[in-house]
Amino acid sequence: MKMREMLLIAAMMLLAVAPAVTAQNPPAASGQSQATTKKAPAKTQAAAAPQSAEQQNIQEYIELLRTDVRKSKSQVMGAVMALDADQATKFWPIYKEYSTELDKINDLRVANIQEYAREYGRLTDDQADALIKKAMEYHKQRTDLLANYYERMRQSLGGVTAARFVQVENQLLLLIDLEINAQLPVAQ
């Protein structure tokens, strides 16, 4: 029960900061009702013709989000992993390397979401196909990364601790995915 409560708290923390990834709201498709476009009020027109200052603000907002999510994830991971001093000495350097590599892969996702936002409402079949293939490649790379770090954790800390790492990390990633995907409108 204690682990479940910790994951619930983690979910709430991550869901509180995750919407910032979608800071650049896509323009509303023509013909949508006011209720449908409620999520993107005044920002909608600005997103259609982005300015360099706005793009810089978005990039800074995304970087702030990453910092907050990284901190929250690390706090949750530390609490749930319940490592002794010897395990922590082995775990945290590996986890830091994993997080650094994950950030690089997440850059692909951010770029893909930004491209989707720029093209939303005027996507061609080829653009939609390319965006979905990039999204699938992102998920494949992220899964491969987690599998590689599972092996490193298993070799350094044993199977049970490595399994716990994968379980907790996967749950946190799924929560982040859910929040991001809930904010993205379906292709028009």
Backbone torsions as a table, in degrees:
resi	resn	phi	psi	omega
1	MET	NA	-37.0	-178.8
2	LYS	-61.6	-42.9	179.8
3	MET	-64.4	-39.8	-179.6
4	ARG	-63.3	-42.5	178.1
5	GLU	-63.9	-40.5	179.2
6	MET	-64.6	-41.2	179.0
7	LEU	-67.8	-34.6	176.6
8	LEU	-65.0	-43.6	177.0
9	ILE	-62.8	-42.4	178.4
10	ALA	-61.8	-41.9	179.3
11	ALA	-60.9	-43.6	-179.9
12	MET	-65.1	-39.9	179.1
13	MET	-64.6	-45.9	-178.0
14	LEU	-68.8	-38.8	179.4
15	LEU	-67.6	-25.3	178.5
16	ALA	-71.3	-29.2	-177.7
17	VAL	-106.3	-19.8	-174.6
18	ALA	-64.0	-31.1	-178.3
19	PRO	-60.0	-16.9	-179.2
20	ALA	-63.9	-22.7	178.1
21	VAL	-59.9	-32.2	-178.6
22	THR	-100.1	36.0	-177.5
23	ALA	-60.0	-27.3	178.3
24	GLN	-92.1	97.1	-178.7
25	ASN	-70.7	134.5	177.1
26	PRO	-71.1	150.5	178.4
27	PRO	-66.2	146.5	-179.4
28	ALA	-71.6	141.0	178.1
29	ALA	-70.3	145.1	179.5
30	SER	-64.4	144.7	179.2
31	GLY	91.5	-3.4	178.9
32	GLN	-79.9	149.6	178.3
33	SER	-74.9	164.7	177.9
34	GLN	-60.5	-36.2	179.8
35	ALA	-64.0	-35.5	-179.2
36	THR	-70.6	-34.4	-176.9
37	THR	-92.8	11.8	-176.9
38	LYS	-59.0	-34.5	-177.6
39	LYS	-64.3	-29.1	-174.7
40	ALA	-121.6	77.9	-176.6
41	PRO	-66.9	-107.5	-173.8
42	ALA	-68.0	-23.6	-176.8
43	LYS	-67.5	-21.6	-175.5
44	THR	-55.3	-49.8	-178.3
45	GLN	-68.1	-35.2	178.7
46	ALA	-66.1	-34.8	-179.3
47	ALA	-69.4	-27.8	-179.3
48	ALA	-68.1	-33.0	179.6
49	ALA	-129.7	74.7	-175.1
50	PRO	-64.6	144.4	177.0
51	GLN	-105.5	158.8	-177.3
52	SER	-63.6	-35.9	177.8
53	ALA	-64.7	-40.4	178.1
54	GLU	-65.2	-42.9	178.4
55	GLN	-61.0	-40.0	178.6
56	GLN	-64.7	-42.6	177.5
57	ASN	-61.4	-41.3	179.1
58	ILE	-62.5	-45.1	179.3
59	GLN	-61.2	-41.5	178.8
60	GLU	-66.3	-38.0	177.9
61	TYR	-64.5	-42.3	178.1
62	ILE	-63.1	-42.1	179.4
63	GLU	-64.4	-40.3	176.5
64	LEU	-62.0	-43.9	177.5
65	LEU	-57.1	-47.5	-178.7
66	ARG	-59.1	-42.0	178.7
67	THR	-61.2	-47.1	-179.2
68	ASP	-64.2	-45.2	-179.4
69	VAL	-64.7	-42.8	179.1
70	ARG	-58.9	-44.3	179.7
71	LYS	-64.5	-46.4	-179.8
72	SER	-62.7	-45.2	179.6
73	LYS	-60.4	-43.6	-179.5
74	SER	-63.6	-40.1	178.5
75	GLN	-63.7	-45.8	179.3
76	VAL	-64.6	-45.7	-179.3
77	MET	-58.6	-45.6	179.8
78	GLY	-61.6	-41.8	-179.1
79	ALA	-68.3	-44.1	-175.7
80	VAL	-76.5	-34.8	-178.4
81	MET	-67.7	-30.5	178.0
82	ALA	47.7	57.7	-176.6
83	LEU	-86.2	143.8	171.3
84	ASP	-79.8	175.7	-174.1
85	ALA	-59.5	-42.4	-180.0
86	ASP	-65.3	-43.9	178.6
87	GLN	-64.7	-42.5	-179.1
88	ALA	-61.5	-37.7	178.6
89	THR	-61.2	-34.5	179.0
90	LYS	-84.5	-39.2	-172.1
91	PHE	-69.5	-51.4	-169.5
92	TRP	-63.9	-38.5	175.3
93	PRO	-63.2	-38.8	178.1
94	ILE	-66.7	-43.2	180.0
95	TYR	-63.3	-37.5	178.7
96	LYS	-64.4	-42.2	176.8
97	GLU	-62.5	-43.2	178.2
98	TYR	-59.3	-47.5	-179.0
99	SER	-61.4	-39.3	178.5
100	THR	-63.5	-44.8	178.2
101	GLU	-67.7	-37.1	177.8
102	LEU	-63.8	-38.5	177.5
103	ASP	-59.6	-39.7	178.8
104	LYS	-64.4	-42.0	178.0
105	ILE	-67.3	-38.8	178.9
106	ASN	-63.5	-25.6	174.9
107	ASP	-58.9	-35.7	177.3
108	LEU	-62.7	-42.5	-179.5
109	ARG	-65.8	-45.0	179.9
110	VAL	-60.2	-45.9	179.2
111	ALA	-61.5	-40.2	180.0
112	ASN	-65.9	-42.2	178.5
113	ILE	-65.7	-40.5	178.9
114	GLN	-64.9	-39.6	176.9
115	GLU	-64.1	-43.0	177.9
116	TYR	-59.5	-43.2	179.7
117	ALA	-63.5	-40.3	179.1
118	ARG	-65.3	-37.0	-173.8
119	GLU	-97.4	-4.9	-176.0
120	TYR	-54.8	135.7	178.9
121	GLY	89.2	-12.1	177.9
122	ARG	-138.8	26.3	179.5
123	LEU	-64.9	134.5	170.4
124	THR	-89.9	167.1	176.8
125	ASP	-58.7	-42.0	-179.5
126	ASP	-65.5	-40.4	178.3
127	GLN	-65.4	-43.6	179.1
128	ALA	-60.9	-43.2	179.1
129	ASP	-61.2	-45.3	-179.7
130	ALA	-64.0	-42.5	179.8
131	LEU	-63.5	-43.1	179.4
132	ILE	-66.4	-40.8	178.3
133	LYS	-63.9	-37.5	175.9
134	LYS	-65.4	-40.5	178.9
135	ALA	-63.8	-41.8	178.5
136	MET	-66.0	-39.0	178.1
137	GLU	-65.0	-39.6	176.3
138	TYR	-57.8	-49.6	-178.4
139	HIS	-63.8	-37.3	177.9
140	LYS	-64.4	-46.0	179.4
141	GLN	-62.6	-40.0	179.7
142	ARG	-65.8	-41.5	177.9
143	THR	-64.5	-43.1	178.1
144	ASP	-62.5	-40.2	178.3
145	LEU	-62.3	-45.9	179.7
146	LEU	-62.5	-39.6	177.8
147	ALA	-63.5	-42.2	178.4
148	ASN	-63.0	-42.2	-179.1
149	TYR	-76.7	-24.0	171.0
150	TYR	-60.3	-46.3	-179.9
151	GLU	-61.8	-42.4	178.5
152	ARG	-63.8	-42.7	178.6
153	MET	-65.0	-42.0	-179.1
154	ARG	-61.4	-43.9	-179.6
155	GLN	-67.1	-34.8	-177.3
156	SER	-87.1	-35.8	-171.0
157	LEU	-123.4	-6.0	-178.8
158	GLY	97.0	163.4	-173.8
159	GLY	-65.4	-40.9	-176.4
160	VAL	-67.1	-46.0	179.8
161	THR	-65.5	-40.6	178.0
162	ALA	-64.3	-39.3	178.0
163	ALA	-64.5	-41.3	178.7
164	ARG	-62.2	-42.2	176.7
165	PHE	-57.1	-49.3	-178.2
166	VAL	-64.2	-41.8	-180.0
167	GLN	-61.3	-49.2	-177.5
168	VAL	-67.2	-45.7	-179.5
169	GLU	-61.9	-44.2	179.9
170	ASN	-63.0	-41.6	178.3
171	GLN	-63.0	-42.4	179.1
172	LEU	-65.5	-42.1	178.3
173	LEU	-63.9	-38.9	178.6
174	LEU	-65.7	-37.8	176.7
175	LEU	-63.8	-42.6	178.0
176	ILE	-64.4	-44.4	177.7
177	ASP	-57.9	-44.3	-178.7
178	LEU	-60.2	-45.5	-179.3
179	GLU	-65.4	-44.6	179.7
180	ILE	-63.1	-48.4	-177.6
181	ASN	-65.3	-31.9	178.5
182	ALA	-68.2	-25.8	-179.7
183	GLN	-85.6	-18.4	-177.5
184	LEU	-87.8	126.5	177.4
185	PRO	-72.2	154.7	178.4
186	VAL	-70.7	145.1	-178.3
187	ALA	-57.1	140.2	179.2
188	GLN	-100.0	NA	NA
